Amino acid sequence: MAILEILTYPNPILKKACAPVTDVNDELRKFLDDMLETMYQNAGIGLAAIQVGRLIRAIVVDIREDERGSSESKVHKLINPEILEKEGSKKCEEGCLSVPGVREEVIRAEKIKVRALNENGKKVEFIAEGLLAICIQHEIDHLDGILFVDRLSKLRRTMIKKKLNKLT
């Protein structure tokens, strides 16, 4: 497996929309494994293909720990993910491997219904709640060129972008 380079703000690629995946093949499966390895190496719980420079609709998520304290792996490799339904709303603190050093509260749906292809090209639908739902929403935002800081108030966003621009 290869460790991929994670693009960071203000890289303009992060603001682009990703194209749907048309062919689920061995090359894509290897890429998803490389994304997972990169995410683990950087202590993340989710990663979108765009964050490593590929403009395709693919994400990996492993929340590892749920609300009950279970540390069992909960790996999701999702291709062309879409949210079919949203329920409730919850304020939660988020961070992002592409926006290092920044953690802010964002409002997300508490529960979502997701449809995607798995790594074998089979259609899957499931309900995600809690941290898994939040993480999937965050990663799907990446596929649409949206960073979590774009969901903050204009004042907060301006302050964070000034801080990040000083670091680059």
C-alpha positions in Angstrom: 0.0 0.0 0.0 1.1 3.5 -0.7 0.8 6.6 1.5 -0.7 9.4 -0.6 -0.1 13.1 -0.2 -3.0 15.0 1.4 -3.9 18.3 -0.2 -4.4 21.2 2.3 -6.2 24.5 2.2 -5.9 26.7 0.2 -5.2 24.2 -2.6 -7.8 25.1 -5.4 -8.4 21.5 -6.2 -10.3 21.1 -2.9 -13.0 23.5 -4.2 -13.8 21.4 -7.3 -16.7 19.0 -7.7 -15.8 15.4 -8.3 -17.0 13.2 -11.2 -19.0 10.0 -10.7 -17.0 6.7 -10.9 -18.0 4.8 -14.0 -15.9 1.6 -13.5 -15.3 -0.2 -10.2 -12.1 -2.2 -10.9 -8.9 -3.5 -9.3 -7.1 -0.2 -9.7 -9.9 1.6 -7.9 -9.9 -1.0 -5.1 -6.2 -0.5 -4.6 -6.7 3.3 -4.6 -9.3 2.9 -1.9 -6.9 0.8 0.2 -4.2 3.4 -0.3 -6.7 6.1 0.9 -7.5 4.1 4.0 -3.8 3.6 4.8 -3.2 7.3 4.3 -6.1 8.2 6.5 -4.8 5.8 9.3 -1.3 7.3 9.0 -2.7 10.7 9.6 -5.0 9.7 12.4 -8.1 10.5 10.4 -11.6 8.9 10.5 -12.5 9.8 6.9 -10.9 10.7 3.6 -12.3 11.7 0.2 -10.5 11.0 -3.1 -10.3 14.7 -3.8 -8.2 15.2 -0.7 -5.5 13.2 -2.3 -5.9 14.8 -5.7 -8.3 12.4 -7.5 -11.5 14.2 -8.7 -13.7 11.1 -8.3 -16.7 10.4 -6.1 -15.1 8.0 -3.6 -14.7 8.1 0.2 -13.4 5.9 2.9 -14.5 6.1 6.5 -13.6 4.2 9.7 -15.0 5.7 12.8 -13.4 3.0 14.9 -15.1 4.0 18.0 -18.9 4.4 18.4 -20.9 6.0 21.2 -20.8 2.7 23.2 -17.0 2.8 23.3 -16.5 -0.1 20.9 -13.1 0.1 19.2 -13.9 -2.4 16.4 -13.1 -1.3 12.9 -16.1 0.0 11.0 -14.6 0.5 7.5 -16.8 1.9 4.8 -15.5 2.2 1.2 -18.2 4.2 -0.6 -18.3 4.9 -4.3 -20.7 7.6 -5.7 -22.2 8.1 -2.3 -25.4 10.1 -2.0 -27.6 11.0 0.9 -31.2 10.0 0.3 -32.8 11.2 3.6 -31.7 13.4 6.5 -33.2 13.5 10.0 -32.7 15.8 12.9 -29.7 18.1 13.5 -26.8 18.1 15.8 -23.9 20.5 16.5 -20.6 18.7 16.6 -16.9 19.6 16.6 -15.2 18.7 13.4 -11.6 18.8 12.1 -10.2 17.9 8.7 -6.9 16.5 7.4 -7.1 19.1 4.6 -7.5 22.0 7.1 -4.9 21.1 9.8 -5.0 22.6 13.2 -8.6 23.8 13.0 -11.5 22.4 14.9 -14.9 24.0 14.8 -18.5 23.2 15.6 -20.7 22.5 12.6 -24.4 21.6 12.3 -25.1 18.3 10.6 -28.0 15.9 10.3 -28.1 13.3 13.2 -29.3 10.5 11.0 -29.0 9.9 7.3 -29.9 7.3 4.7 -27.0 6.6 2.3 -26.9 4.9 -1.1 -23.5 4.1 -2.7 -21.6 1.4 -4.5 -19.3 -0.8 -2.4 -15.8 -1.7 -3.5 -17.2 -4.6 -5.5 -19.6 -2.4 -7.4 -22.7 -3.6 -5.6 -25.4 -1.0 -4.6 -25.7 -0.6 -0.9 -28.2 1.4 1.2 -27.9 1.9 4.9 -28.9 4.2 7.8 -26.0 6.0 9.5 -26.3 7.8 12.8 -24.0 9.7 15.2 -20.4 10.0 14.3 -20.7 7.8 11.2 -23.5 10.1 9.8 -21.4 13.2 10.6 -18.3 11.8 9.0 -20.1 10.6 5.8 -21.7 14.1 5.4 -18.3 15.7 5.9 -16.7 13.5 3.2 -19.6 13.9 0.7 -19.2 17.7 1.1 -15.6 17.3 -0.1 -16.8 15.6 -3.2 -18.9 18.7 -3.9 -15.9 21.1 -3.3 -17.2 22.1 0.2 -14.8 22.3 3.2 -16.3 22.1 6.7 -15.1 25.7 7.3 -17.5 26.8 4.5 -20.4 25.8 6.7 -19.4 28.3 9.4 -20.5 31.9 9.8 -18.9 34.4 7.5 -17.0 36.0 10.4 -15.7 32.7 11.7 -14.8 31.5 8.2 -12.9 34.8 7.5 -10.9 34.5 10.8 -9.9 30.9 10.1 -8.9 31.6 6.5 -6.7 34.5 7.6 -5.1 32.2 10.2 -4.6 29.4 7.6 -3.2 31.8 4.9 -0.6 33.0 7.4 0.6 29.4 7.8 1.0 28.8 4.0 
